[in-house]
Amino acid sequence: MSNSQLLHSDRKSIPGDGLVQMSRAALIRLKGQGGNLPLRAIRVRSHTSGAYLSRLRGRGMEFDEARPYQAGDEIRNIDWRITARTGQPYSKLFREEKERVVTLWVDYRAPMYFATQGRFKSVLASEAAAMIAWSARKLGDRLGGLFFSERGHRELRPRNNDRTTLRVIGLLAEYSQQAPQSSLPEQRREAARSALLRINRVTRPGSLIFLISDFRDLDVQGENHLTSLARHNDLILLRLFDPLEAELPRAGRYSVSDGKQFIAIDSGDRERCRAHREHYQLQQTHLEQICRRHGIHLFQCATNGDLASILSNGLGRQAH
């Protein structure tokens, strides 16, 4: 079956489609919205001249040729292999890649399968990643991804073809439909650390990377991997959260379930409400500080928020 036939044949919906899980059909229907995202305007700062063409680096740079060193050349661009062979310093020259690399890093750990309002964070993650994937395909960018949970990760090397885009769509649907694995906080932190370390190792410098998560279990090691990634790539973080995580509801007793277990919340306890709110605000402020310090772009969307508008408006701002 051809890719075009597959696009038209995969029309089946599933229970809770768009709320607690996503079907391939629903993600394929996002092609139009994704194609309208303003990714085209996001282009690079030149690695060779230092000139800023936009707020984002955009396309990567690849080696073109070597020439004798000239005054003003950056030390980091010296070709040490040719220099050693000839006894004279040579500098590497680079040219912009014809195809930009767009990489998706998507979190499917247990806390992502949660919402008290709107849709599961995992559903929003799949929707956001799908729209970005469709936009990258429309623009002819190379698309890759790393998708992870406590069970491990799956990755796709960047390719510019329909097959890769549809494989991404399939994985986004598959992960959104899987049952979350019960896990301890340290297991969740380790999963995030491993996924960040892996994306550091496999990503080519100059890539545009979208990291989609609630970022609740980001520890010092994870931060180090994140900032290392930001040194040579453009990062856009999409932080997803549920309103209950930011603020407990008005006074009363509430039951919350993950589909297997129930817990009771007493929001009439003022001290507990204050501690809950301050903990969330501390996490939010810390993440914002990391992003400002390292030139990382941060978008935030609640589970009851307008995801398409947040992506479109956020990406539009980066182009000016």
C-alpha positions in Angstrom: 0.0 0.0 0.0 1.4 3.4 -0.9 1.8 6.2 1.6 -1.0 8.2 0.0 -3.3 5.2 0.2 -2.3 4.7 3.8 -3.2 8.3 4.6 -6.7 7.9 3.2 -7.3 4.4 4.6 -6.4 4.9 8.2 -9.6 6.5 9.4 -10.5 4.4 12.4 -11.2 6.1 15.7 -10.8 4.5 19.1 -12.6 5.0 22.5 -11.6 8.2 24.2 -9.9 9.4 21.0 -8.4 12.9 21.5 -9.1 12.8 25.3 -7.2 9.9 26.9 -5.5 8.4 23.8 -4.9 9.2 20.2 -5.5 7.1 17.1 -3.4 7.2 14.0 -6.4 8.6 12.1 -6.7 11.5 14.5 -3.0 12.3 14.2 -3.2 12.1 10.4 -6.1 14.6 10.4 -3.7 17.1 12.1 -1.8 17.4 8.8 -3.6 20.6 7.8 -3.0 22.3 11.2 0.6 21.2 11.2 1.2 22.5 7.8 0.2 26.0 9.0 2.7 26.2 11.8 5.3 28.9 11.1 8.4 26.7 11.1 9.5 28.1 7.8 10.5 31.5 9.4 12.8 29.8 11.9 16.2 30.0 10.5 19.8 29.9 11.7 22.4 32.1 13.2 25.5 31.5 11.1 28.1 29.4 12.8 30.9 30.8 10.7 30.4 34.5 10.7 28.6 34.9 14.0 25.9 37.0 12.3 22.4 36.5 13.7 19.8 35.9 11.0 17.1 35.1 13.5 16.6 34.1 17.1 17.0 30.4 16.2 20.0 28.8 14.6 17.8 26.8 12.2 19.6 24.6 9.7 22.8 22.8 10.7 26.2 23.3 9.1 28.2 20.7 7.4 31.9 20.5 6.4 32.7 21.8 2.9 36.5 22.1 2.6 39.7 23.1 4.3 41.9 26.1 3.5 45.1 27.6 5.1 44.4 29.4 8.4 43.7 33.1 8.2 43.8 35.7 10.9 40.4 35.8 12.6 39.5 32.2 12.1 38.1 30.5 15.1 40.4 28.0 16.9 37.6 25.5 17.2 37.4 25.3 13.4 41.1 24.3 12.9 41.4 21.0 11.0 43.9 19.3 13.2 44.3 16.3 10.9 45.4 18.3 7.9 47.4 20.7 10.1 49.4 17.7 11.5 50.0 16.3 8.0 51.2 19.5 6.3 52.8 21.2 9.2 50.7 24.3 8.4 47.5 25.4 10.2 44.3 24.8 8.2 40.8 25.9 8.9 37.5 24.0 8.1 35.0 25.8 6.0 31.3 25.0 6.5 28.2 25.4 4.4 24.5 25.4 5.4 22.8 22.1 5.0 20.1 22.0 2.4 17.8 20.2 4.7 17.4 21.2 8.3 17.1 18.5 10.9 14.0 18.6 13.2 14.0 16.2 16.1 11.2 15.3 18.4 11.9 14.2 22.0 8.6 13.1 23.6 8.0 12.0 27.2 5.5 9.1 27.8 6.3 8.4 31.4 3.4 7.6 33.8 2.6 11.2 35.0 1.9 12.2 31.4 -1.2 10.0 31.4 -3.1 12.4 33.5 -5.6 15.3 33.4 -8.4 16.6 35.6 -9.5 19.0 32.9 -9.3 18.8 29.1 -7.1 16.0 27.7 -4.3 13.8 29.0 -0.8 15.4 28.9 0.2 12.3 26.8 -2.5 13.2 24.3 -1.3 16.8 24.0 2.2 15.6 23.6 1.2 13.3 20.7 -0.8 16.1 19.1 2.0 18.7 19.4 4.6 16.3 18.0 2.3 15.3 15.1 1.7 18.9 14.1 5.4 19.6 14.2 6.1 16.5 12.1 3.6 17.5 9.5 5.1 20.9 9.3 8.6 19.6 8.9 7.5 17.2 6.1 5.8 20.1 4.3 9.0 22.2 4.4 11.2 19.3 3.3 13.1 19.1 6.6 14.6 15.9 7.8 12.5 14.5 10.7 13.7 12.3 13.5 12.6 11.5 17.0 13.2 9.8 20.4 10.1 8.6 22.3 10.6 7.3 25.8 8.9 5.9 29.0 10.0 4.0 32.0 10.1 0.9 29.8 12.9 2.4 27.6 13.0 4.4 24.4 12.5 4.1 20.6 14.3 6.4 18.1 14.1 7.2 14.5 17.0 8.6 12.5 16.3 11.9 10.7 14.9 11.3 7.2 13.1 13.4 4.6 10.4 11.2 3.3 6.8 10.2 3.8 7.6 6.9 5.4 9.5 8.5 8.3 6.7 10.9 8.9 4.2 8.1 9.0 6.4 6.0 11.3 6.5 9.0 13.7 2.7 9.3 13.6 2.5 5.6 14.3 4.7 5.8 17.3 2.9 8.8 18.7 -0.4 6.9 18.5 1.2 3.7 19.9 2.7 5.4 22.9 -0.5 7.4 23.6 -2.5 4.2 23.7 -0.2 2.2 26.0 -1.0 1.6 29.7 1.3 3.7 31.9 3.7 1.8 34.0 3.7 2.3 37.7 7.0 3.7 38.7 8.9 5.4 41.5 10.2 9.0 41.2 13.8 7.8 40.8 12.8 5.5 38.0 11.1 8.4 36.2 14.1 10.6 36.7 16.4 7.9 35.4 14.3 7.5 32.3 14.4 11.2 31.6 18.2 11.4 32.2 18.8 8.4 29.8 16.6 9.9 27.1 18.4 13.3 27.4 21.8 11.7 27.3 20.8 9.6 24.2 19.5 12.6 22.3 22.8 14.4 23.1 24.8 11.6 21.6 22.8 11.1 18.4 21.8 14.7 17.4 23.8 16.6 14.8 24.9 20.1 15.8 22.6 22.8 14.4 19.4 20.7 14.8 16.0 22.2 15.9 14.9 20.0 18.8 11.4 20.0 20.3 11.3 18.6 23.8 7.8 17.8 25.0 7.2 16.8 28.6 5.8 18.0 31.9 9.5 18.3 33.1 8.4 17.4 36.7 11.3 15.1 37.4 14.1 17.1 35.9 17.1 16.7 38.3 20.6 18.2 38.2 22.0 15.5 35.8 19.0 16.0 33.5 19.6 19.7 33.6 23.3 19.2 32.6 22.3 17.0 29.7 19.7 19.7 28.6 22.2 22.6 28.8 24.8 20.5 26.9 22.3 19.9 24.2 21.5 23.7 24.0 25.1 24.6 23.3 25.0 23.3 19.7 21.3 23.1 18.9 18.2 25.2 19.1 15.8 23.9 21.7 12.1 24.5 22.1 10.6 23.1 25.3 6.9 22.5 25.4 5.9 22.1 29.0 2.5 20.4 29.6 0.7 20.7 32.9 -2.7 20.1 34.4 -4.4 22.9 36.3 -4.6 20.7 39.4 -0.8 20.6 39.4 -0.6 24.3 39.6 -3.5 25.0 42.1 -5.7 22.8 44.2 -9.5 23.4 43.6 -11.7 25.4 46.0 -12.3 23.9 49.4 -13.7 20.4 49.4 -12.8 16.7 49.2 -12.0 15.3 45.8 -11.1 11.9 44.4 -8.4 11.6 41.8 -7.7 8.4 39.8 -5.0 7.2 37.4 -7.4 4.6 36.1 -6.2 2.0 38.7 -6.0 3.7 42.0 -7.9 6.5 43.8 -6.6 9.1 46.2 -8.6 11.7 48.2 -7.6 15.4 48.2 -8.8 17.7 50.9 -8.4 21.2 49.4 -9.8 22.8 52.6 -6.4 22.5 54.2 -5.0 26.0 53.6 -1.4 25.0 54.5 -1.5 22.1 52.1 -2.9 24.3 49.3 -0.2 26.9 49.9 2.6 24.3 49.9 1.2 22.7 46.8 1.0 26.1 45.0 4.5 27.1 46.1 6.0 23.7 45.0 4.6 24.2 41.5 5.7 27.8 41.3 9.2 26.8 42.4 9.5 24.2 39.6 8.1 26.6 37.1 10.5 29.4 38.0 13.5 27.1 38.0 12.7 25.8 34.5 12.2 29.4 33.3 15.6 30.4 34.7 17.4 27.4 33.0 15.8 28.4 29.7 16.7 32.1 30.0 20.3 31.2 31.0 20.9 28.9 28.1 18.9 30.5 25.3 16.2 27.8 25.3 12.7 28.7 24.1 9.9 27.7 26.5 6.2 27.2 25.6 3.6 26.1 28.2 0.2 24.6 27.7 -2.4 23.4 30.2 -4.4 20.3 29.5 -7.4 22.5 28.9 -5.4 25.0 26.8 -5.5 25.8 23.1 -2.5 23.8 22.0 -2.6 24.8 18.3 -2.7 28.5 19.2 0.1 28.2 21.7 2.4 26.5 19.2 1.5 28.9 16.4 1.9 32.0 18.5 5.1 30.8 20.1 6.8 29.8 16.9 5.7 33.0 15.3 7.4 35.0 18.1 10.7 33.2 17.5 10.8 34.4 13.9 11.0 38.1 14.8 
